Every structure is written in C-alpha cells, then in structure tokens.
Amino acid sequence: MKEILKKIEDNSLTVGILGLGYVGLPLAISFAQAGIKVIGFDKSAEKVEKINSGENYIRDIRDAVLREVVENIILSATTDFTRISECDALLICVPTPLDIFHKPDMSYIEAACVSIGQNMKPGTFISLESTTYPTTTEDLMLPILERESGLKHDTDFWLAYSPERVDPGNKDFHTKNTPKVLGAISKEGLDIGEKIYSKAIDHLHLVSSPKVAEMVKILENTYRLVNISLINELALLSGKMGIDIWEVIEAAKTKPFGFQAFYPGPGIGGHCIPLDPFYLEHIAKKYNFDLTMIHAAGHINMRMPHYMVIKITSALNSQKKPVNGSKILFLGVAYKPNIDDARESPALEIMDIIIKKGGVVSYHDPYISTVQTHGSASPGGAPLQSIDLSPTALQTADCVVITTNHAVFDAEMIQEHSRLIVDLRHVIKAPSDKVYKL
C-alpha cells in the first residue's frame, strides 16, 4: 500500500483504462491532463489507431486536447492487454448491454476481469465504472480476479466501484467537474481510490461499499425512467382527450416546489436509462422481490415506439394514405438532442417497424451520417445514409416525423415545406392542421 500511495503523491503512477468509448476516453484524458500517464486498452484496433494518431471520435472531447496529451506521450492506446502489468490502477469502462432476453450481459466485465487477473501486478487498484446491478463488484468480479491472479484482495490488490456519470452533449458538466461516487470493499481500497480519482475529478462522494455505489447508479437512472414513463403515459392519455400535454407541463412548472418537469417523447434511449430497470429486476429476483413500479415503467418505455407507429399510421390515414408505399422522412436518429449517439434510440425501432410495414424510409441527422436499424432495414441489410435536409426533401415526403429535437432544426422551414408532420418532440410550436403531436 505504501508503494502505490507514494506513486499517487508524486504523480508517478500509471492508470489503465479498459474500454475507450463515451466513458473511458474522456476519463483517460482527464487523468492525462493532470499529468498522469495513461494507457488505454480496447479490442478495437481502429479506435486504438485513431487515439495514437491524435484523431478524436467523441464530440464532447476537444480535438486539440486529445492531440496534446497524445503528443506529449501522456496518453497512449493499445490492443495488447498484457500491458496491464504496467499499470498501478485499472478503471473498467466496458459495455454492459442486455442480451436478447433482456438479461444483463456480463461477458464484457468478465472478460476484463480475466485479462486483469492474468496480467496485473501486486499492489494494483481496480475500479469498475460500467452500469451494472448491485453486488457485481463483490460477487462477480472479486472471485474472478482472485482466481485468475492467485492474489488476495486487500493484501495484493484493492477493488472498488465508481459509477460513470457521463451526459453526452452537456456543455456545463463533464468528467472532471461532475461529482463522483466511490465505494470500495475495504477501507484501504477506499483511501487509495479517493487519492487516485482526486487527481482527475474535482469532487468525490465516498460511500460505505460497492453495493451502495452500484445502487446509486441504478437509483439515478431509474428515477428518470419512472418519471419519463409517467409523462409519456399521461401524454398518450392527453392526446386521446384533446389536451395539449406541453401546455400542461408549462403550467405545472409554475409551482415553485414539489414538481420537476419531465418531457414526453417517442421512447428513452442511451445506454443507461432503458437498461437499468432490467439490471435491477435481475438482482431483485434473487431476493424474491417484485419491482412492480419499475417493471411497469420499463414496459411503458418499451411500448412507446409502437405507440408512435400508430400515430404515424393515423396521420397518414387522415390523408387517405397507407404506410405501405408512403415516403416517410425521419428527422433525427440520435437518442437525445445535439449529440452523435444513437444507442438504444427509439427512432431506430420506429423506422424498423415502418419499413417492415412497407414504408419507404429516409432520415436526416446532422450528427449521424449512417445507421443500421435493428432489423437490417434497407434492402440487402445495408445501412441507411443521412440525406440532406432541403425544401425538396420535405416536399417529396408523404410524412415527416420529428424524432429528435436537434437545436439546428429550422422549425419554420420544416413546417412550411412539409405536407404532413408527426412531431414527437414538440419542435413545431405554431398550431397547424397538418401537424400531429405526441
């Protein structure tokens, strides 16, 4: 323990980041900017080559910052996981998707633990940042690490959990200035982890165990899921009753206490919110506990794309047109505005359903040039390409569907040149007979 504490004190430690995506690369840069040597590990040779060339692929990172830390040899990337042995601290930022049965796919975490266990040196601090269910750190990771390494926790290495809090596109909060939660299995591990993370993060909140930290992550995202699902359900009811849900929300926001506004949409995307309830359900079953409210919220969200297809179908029916054969232009495939991330985006599922019904689908997104829908939507399974947004493109579409409220979208131009609009994000404010709202 004295050796790693000395390295932390004099900034001579090496931090390894496993997984160089939306979480891992910004974290790596935050440490590198603090003068800490960072080795990034990823199985993607393309990502590794881009990083080592100073080529950025994440919008929230400034190109000049990445080039600077790479050129100064503070940050490097590799596909060679044997170099884990060079690291004093290892932070795991790998994907944690759901499988086809909506059960947590822990294979990425397991593979990371095997690689770490086979290559780490004694005296290493390890922290998981990936979204997961409570008990993962202690019950899944710890046995693998001890088995593969032959080392003992709290004697030869320390293990912790610190949930990522990345919000793509957020201009105010980024990796360094977003408060970070940290829970470790032992007091020594917590002390070491606090000192390491403090090099790159401004504010840390320490909790008593990894289980608590894991539940924090689940709580944050489930809170949002439940409230967004609630407003989505109310939006559907309001539509049937002829009530403008957006006007309702604006009026409710005038209450200075006891209310926080959430907004309806075609579904919830991104890696965390749509997945977290299934992670929590997974562990709850082991305790014979029924998460009734969370289960309902998760399934409301899952059904939203299907409800949106019904809205599109109804809008076309009003024009005496079927979905089959109609040209339908989608505006935005990112899961939230002003970002280039389409993970779990409801737009992709809506597009896929429309194509299966015979609709002729095209899309425009200024941040995402190509997408693949879940069912290999276009002929031959080829990806769809973003088209230019022009008056002609709008005029030739039988229906324009606004699925993402990017700030660059010109609402007046869209309304002027479109024949029929299904607005799922309240982009069109002016009332019109040709605009159908969520």
N, C-alpha and C positions, 0 to 999 in steps of 0.2 A: 504493500500500500504506500509506503514511503516513496518508492521509486516513481510511481505514477503521479503522486502529489507534487513531487519535485519537478517533474516534466510539465505539469499544468502550471506551476508557479513561474517557471522560466520560459514558457511558450515553446518548449521543445518537443511536445507530444505530436504524434501523427494520428489524425482522425480518419477513419474509413467510413464511407457512406455506401451502403448497399442499395442500389436502385436509384437511377438518375432521372426521375420523372419530375412531376409538378411539385413534389415534396422534397425529394433528395437533392436535386441540383440547386435550388435556392438555399437549402441548408448548407450544402457544401460551400457555396460562395460566401455565405455569412461567416463561416469559420475561416475561410481563406482571407477574407477582408480583415479579420482580426489578427492575421499573421500566423495562423495555424496551418501547418502542412496538411493537405487533404488528398486522399486517394479515393477516387470514385470508382465503384465496381458496378458493372452492368453486363448482362449477357448480350446486349445489342452492340455489335461491332460498329454499326452506323452511328449510334449515339456517342460511343467512345471516341470514334474518329472525329466527329464534329467538335466535341469538347476539346480534344487535344489540338485541334486546329483553331480554337477560339471562335467557333461558329455556334451561335446561340439558336436554340429551338423552342424556347419558352418565353412568351411575350412579357411576363412580369419581370424578367431579368433584363437589365440594360446591356446591350452588346458590348459596350466599352468596358464595363465592369468584368464581364467574363474574360475578355481578351487580356485585361490587365493581370488578373490572378493566374491565368494560364502562362502568359509570357514571363511572369516572374517566378514560374515553377513552384507556385504555392498550391495550385490545384492541377492534378492530372487524373486521367481516367484509364481504366484497364478492364479487359475481359478475363485477366489472369487472377483467379481467386486465391491462388497460393500466396499472393502478396498481402493477404490478410495478416500474415505473420509479421509484417512491418508496422502494424497499427497498434496503438495503445488504447484506442476507443473505437468501437464499431456501432454505427447507428443504422438500423434496418428500416428502409423506406420502400419495401417491395409491395406489389399489388396484393389485395385481398378480395378477389371477386367472389361472386356466388356461382355455384355450379348450375347445371340445367334444372336441378330440382330445388333451386333457391336455398341450398345449404352452403355454409361457408366453405370456400375452397382454401384450405390452409397449406396447399402444396408449396407456394412461394416462400412462406415463412419457414416451413420445414426444410426446404432446400437451402435457404440461407443459414439456418442453424447447423445443418450438416457441414456446409462449407466452412463456417466459422469454427465449429468444433474440430474439424480435421486440420485446420491451419493456424488457429490463434496461438499466441504465446501466453505463458502465465503472466498474470498481472493486467489483464485486459478488462476494460469496462464495456458492457454491451447494453444497448437500449433499443427497444422496438418502438417504432413510430406509426406503424401501419394500423388502420382501423381494424378492430377485432372485438371478440366477446370477452367479458371478464373471466379471468383465470388462465388466459392463454399464456401469459409470461411464465407463471409458476408451474402450471400443469402440463403444458405442451412444450415450451421452449427449454426449460431447465433440464428435464431428463435427456433431451436430445443432445444438448451442449455437454453435459457431464459424460454421457455415453460415448460420444464421438471424440472428445478431447482427453478423457481419462483424468480431467482436472475436477476439483471440488469448488463449488460456489462458496464465496465469502472467504476462501483461503487462496484460491488461484485466479478467480475472476469474479466480477460483480455484474448483476443483471437487473435491469430496470425497464419501466415503460413510460414513455412520454408522448402522448398523442399529438399528431400533427394538427395544426390549425391553419392550413392554407386556404385562402379565399381568393381564387383566381380573379384578376381584374380589379381587386380592391386597391385604390390609389392611396389610401390612408394607412392601412395596416399590412405589414409584410413580415417576413420571417423574424427579423431582428426585434421589431417593436411590438409584436404580438405576445402578450403574457403566455408563458408556457408552464404546463402542469408536469410534475415529475414524481413518480413513485417507484421506489426500489424495494427489493426483497429484504435487504439488510440496511442497518444504519450507516455502515461504512460505504456501501454502494450509493446511498442517497447523498452522502457527503461528497464523494468523488463525482457523481453525476452532476450535482449542483455546481461544482467548481468548473467542470468541463463545459456544460451548457452556458454558464455565465460568460464564457469567452465570446459567444456568438449571439446570445439572447439578452435583452435588456432586463426583463422581469421574469422571475421564476416563482411558481407557487408549488410548494412541496406538500405532498400528501403521504399518508401512512403506509401505503402499499401499492403494488402494481394493480391489484384488483380495483382499488378506488380510482386510480388514474384511468383504467380501462372503462370503468362505468361513467366517468366524467365525459369521455368522448361520446359514449352511447347516449347519455342524457342530453348533451348539447344538440345532437342531430335529431334525436327522437322528439325533442321539444319542438323543433322546427317542422318535422314531418307531421306531427299531430295537428299543429295549428294550420299548416298549409292545407292538409287534407280536409280540415274542418271548413276552411273558407272555400275550398273547391266544391265541397258538397253543398254549402249554402249558395254558391254561385249557380250551381245547376238548378236548385230549387227556385232561386230568384228568377232565373230565366223562364221557367215554366209559369211563374206568377206575374211576369211582366215587370219585374222590379230590377232596376239598374244596381247591381252589386257594388260597382265602383262608387256610385253616389252614396251608397250605404256606408262603405268603408271611410270615405272622406268625412262624412258626418260623425261617425263613431270616433274618429281620430281627434275630434274637438274635445273629447273628455280628457282632462289633464292627469288622470290617474286610473289605474285598473284596466287599461286597454293598450295593447300593442298591435299595430296594423300588420296583417299578413295579406298577401295578394294572390288571387286565383291564377291559374294557368293550365296549360294542357297536360301537366304532369311534372314530376320532380326529377331532375337529372343530376349528373355529377357522380362522384364515386361514393360519397358518404351517406347522404340522406335516404336514397332509395334502398340502400343495402343494410343500414344499421338495424332496423326492426327485425330482420331475419337473423342477424347475428345474436340479438338479444333473445329471440324466440328459441334459438338453438340451445343456448345455455339454460334458459328457463325450463325447458323440458327435462333437463337433468335434475331439476329441483321440484318437478311435478307442479309447476306453477303456470297458470294460464294468463297470458298478457292480452286480455280481451280488447282494451282500448287501442293498444299499439298494433295488434293484429288487424283491427278494423281500419285504422289509419293507413296501414301499409297497403291494404287491398283497395281502399278508395283511390290511392295514388296509382296503383297498378291498372285500375279500370279507366282512368282519365283519358288516355289516348283513344280508347274505344268510344267513349262519350263524344270526343272531338270528331271522330269519323262520322258519327251520327249527325253532328252539327253541320259538317261539310256536305253530307248527303242531303240533309233538309234544305240547305241553302241552294244547292243545285236543283233540287226538286221544285223549288219556288220559281225557277227559270225554265221548268219543264225539261230538265236535262238529267240524265242518269250519270252516276260516277263512271260507269263503263264508257270509255271513249272520250271523256272530258279531259281537257288540258288544265292541270292544276299546278300552280306555281306556289311553292313554299318559300317564305321569306324568313331565313334564319334557321340553322340546324344546331347551333350551339345550345347548351342546356341553360345558359343564363346570358344576359346581355354583355356585349363588348369583350368577349373572350373567344379563344380559338379551340375550345374544348367541347367535344360532342359526346363525351362518355355518358352513357345511360340517358341520352337526350330523348325526351318523348317525341320530338319531331321525327326522329328516325322510325319509330314504331308506327306513327300515324302515316308516314309516307309509305311504309311497307304494306300496311293494310289497304291503303288506297290503290297501290299498284296491283295487289292481289285481286282487287275488285275490278280491275281493268282500267283504272285511271292512268292518264299519261302524265307522269310526274316530272317536274323540273324544280330546281331550287336556286336561290341566290343567298350567299352568305359572304360578306366581305372578309371574314376571318378564316373561313374553312373552304379550301378550294376543291376538295374531293371528299366524299363519304361513301361508306358501304352500309346499306341498311341491313337489318338483322336477317332478312330472307334472301340475300343476293338479288336485290330488287330489279335492277335493269337487265335487259336481255343478255344472256350469257353469263350473268353474275358479275359483270364489270361494275366498278364504282361509278357513282353519279358525279358529274362535274358541275361546279357552280357556274351559272350563266350570268352575263351582265344584266344589271337592273336598268331597264330603259322604258320609256313610254310604250315602245313597241312590244316589249316582252310582257308588260302589264296588259296591254290592249288585246293581245292574242290569247291570253289565258282565259278559260271559262270561269275560273275561280282562283283568287289569290288568297292564300292562307298565311296569316302572320303568326309564326310560331316562336319567334324570339324578338324581343324589343330592343334591338341594337340602336344606339343613340344616333347612328349615321343614317338611319332610315328616314326619308323625307315623307312624312305622313300626308302632306298636301298633295305631293306628286303621286303617291300611291293611290289616294282616294280619287284624284282627278282622272287618272288614266285606266283604272281597273273597272271591269264590268260588274264584278261581284267580289266581295271581300268577306272572309271569315276572320275576324280579329280576335285572337285568343290571348292577347297581351295588352289590350286597351291602348294601342298605339294611335288609333283613329279616334279623336275626341269629338269631332263635329258629327252630329247625327245625320244619318242618311238611310234611305230605304234599301240601298244596295250593300249596307254593312251589317253583318250578323256578328253579334258579340257573344263571348263566353257567358 
